Amino acid sequence: LALPQEDPSLERHFKGHRDAVTCVDFSIKTKQLASGSMDSCLMVWHMKPQSRAYRFTGHKDAVTCVNFSPSGHLLASGSRDKTVRLWVPNVKGESTSFRAHTATVRSVHFCSDGQSFVTASDDKTVKVWSTHRQKFLFSLSQHINWVRCAKFSPDGRLIVSASDDKTVKLWDKSSRECVHSYCEHVHGGPCLSSFVTYVDFHPSGTCIAAAGMDNTVKVWDVRTHRLLQHYQLHSAAVNALSFHPSGSYLITASSDSTLKILDLMEGRLLYTLHGHQGPATTVAFSRTGEYFASGGSDEQVMVWKSNFDAVDHGEVMKVPRPPATLASSAGNLTVSILEQRLTLTEDKLKQCLENQQLIMQRTTP
């Protein structure tokens, strides 16, 4: 009953950066790929073969983070020069710049409605800004060390942040309160034993994944705050991670020079990819999941075709199919849940996950 799988394949190899690549992000329609580097430049690569890349210069120090707006009409970048720049990703490369923090900007991420974006910094704060005129809205400041990463939830109501204070914090955007801090002892053992390098929301918004300097990846439920999964597969720090849009897979990039693809439904390692010479510093799926991109300290940007996910998500979204029957036997449960999750659209995914919990409770003796 297993879905047919093919191995991921290296599709494109972009060369142009003159120092370590720090960040990558795809535009909404996968026509462009942006990358930032320690060389202070931002590159916008075209997925169409034989197209010239754009090199954007303006930052005075290393570019640490990059994110396309949901519309694809803007590209945000953050830098060690303490500024955020908003670029128009075309041949002119026009940008507006503003000083966002009092130290290195580590992370920038647009809300799903495109109206605001969140930044994280070595000044220990998380800040939220309006996209229009880059107006400062509010600051979240309970971290006691550098904040490496901050992301909006898919519905824009929550923010998650990861810090060198060894905590992951979940914030309510409207109340500006810290809802939970993932740092307490869980089941008798420490939950987070090292700096947290990266964090992101599952596409359903129901859980988060965090990467650590202790070589681990942890997945938590944001409603119960329970630790759902714990992976220790890398032999060095995990620098970045990205969820597949289906929510069934997670990809990680590590200083051990590998990328690893995890099957979250089965809770197991699917693939280990060796492409970079030296640390793999960043990784991101395209918005459809058909591709993923990686960057490394070797100055390379690589684009891979996923292949392992045989379902055409574009067609799934257009042609609704009746959900698979959820079998009661434990053997068939994983396969049928996987099939149902892949055939549901985003807005129904949350309901599906809640139904799965009920089914699991009923079928557990």
Secondary structure as GFF3:
##gff-version 3
##sequence-region A 1 365
A	DSSP	beta_strand	9	14	.	.	.	ID=ss1
A	DSSP	beta_strand	21	26	.	.	.	ID=ss2
A	DSSP	beta_strand	32	37	.	.	.	ID=ss3
A	DSSP	beta_strand	42	46	.	.	.	ID=ss4
A	DSSP	beta_strand	54	56	.	.	.	ID=ss5
A	DSSP	beta_strand	63	68	.	.	.	ID=ss6
A	DSSP	beta_strand	75	79	.	.	.	ID=ss7
A	DSSP	beta_strand	83	87	.	.	.	ID=ss8
A	DSSP	beta_strand	95	99	.	.	.	ID=ss9
A	DSSP	beta_strand	105	110	.	.	.	ID=ss10
A	DSSP	beta_strand	116	121	.	.	.	ID=ss11
A	DSSP	beta_strand	126	130	.	.	.	ID=ss12
A	DSSP	three_ten_helix	132	134	.	.	.	ID=ss13
A	DSSP	beta_strand	136	140	.	.	.	ID=ss14
A	DSSP	beta_strand	147	152	.	.	.	ID=ss15
A	DSSP	beta_strand	158	163	.	.	.	ID=ss16
A	DSSP	beta_strand	168	172	.	.	.	ID=ss17
A	DSSP	beta_strand	178	182	.	.	.	ID=ss18
A	DSSP	beta_strand	185	186	.	.	.	ID=ss19
A	DSSP	beta_strand	189	190	.	.	.	ID=ss20
A	DSSP	beta_strand	196	201	.	.	.	ID=ss21
A	DSSP	beta_strand	207	212	.	.	.	ID=ss22
A	DSSP	beta_strand	217	221	.	.	.	ID=ss23
A	DSSP	beta_strand	227	231	.	.	.	ID=ss24
A	DSSP	beta_strand	238	243	.	.	.	ID=ss25
A	DSSP	beta_strand	249	254	.	.	.	ID=ss26
A	DSSP	beta_strand	258	263	.	.	.	ID=ss27
A	DSSP	beta_strand	268	274	.	.	.	ID=ss28
A	DSSP	beta_strand	280	285	.	.	.	ID=ss29
A	DSSP	beta_strand	291	296	.	.	.	ID=ss30
A	DSSP	beta_strand	301	305	.	.	.	ID=ss31
A	DSSP	alpha_helix	313	318	.	.	.	ID=ss32
A	DSSP	alpha_helix	330	343	.	.	.	ID=ss33
A	DSSP	alpha_helix	346	363	.	.	.	ID=ss34
###
